Amino acid sequence: MSAYLNELHLPNRILLGPGPSNVHPRVVQAMLMPMLGHLDPDFWPVLDHVRDMLRLVLGTTHPWTLPLSATGTAGMEAAFCNVVEPGDRVVIVVNGFFGERMVEIASRCGADVQRLEVPWGKPVLPELVAQALAAQGQVKAVGVVHAETSTGVVSPIHEIAPIVHNYDALLIVDAVTSLGGVELYIPTVSLT
């Protein structure tokens, strides 16, 4: 690889911004390997390994832990499409672009979306969620972005989750930019 870079006369720089960022040589080497499609039988053990690592990162042993071979938007779409039915009331916190994306996806599922507006660049405060849920009555789900990419703000999901569960609602969290980089501890409730 270094011969190729030398041939192109590309400088070797250390990038310390939010992106693009340096890629470890092991990753570059792995990217040179032949592609393994998501329908290839050899892919399933890889997905099982990713699922096990995902459980570790999420701090769960729940058998329903499922990694998706898809974009973050596809994952969010899957979460809402499998939880929300037409007419279900959902509260979605909007404190940036990806909160807006949740509203759009839930609306396409036919949800009765109740927006909880938080100024962009501000975290979602647990007391705001508690007030919104107290005012709404029964809701099916609450959607929150853990780390809002558009502003860089992180919200305390570990404090929000018990409030949502106290109202017997499901919590749908967008953790695309935080998972594995910021602790994401979500107290769980029994689904049985």
Order of alpha helices (4+ residues) and beta strands (2+ residues): alpha-alpha-alpha-alpha-beta-alpha-beta-alpha-beta-beta-beta-alpha-beta
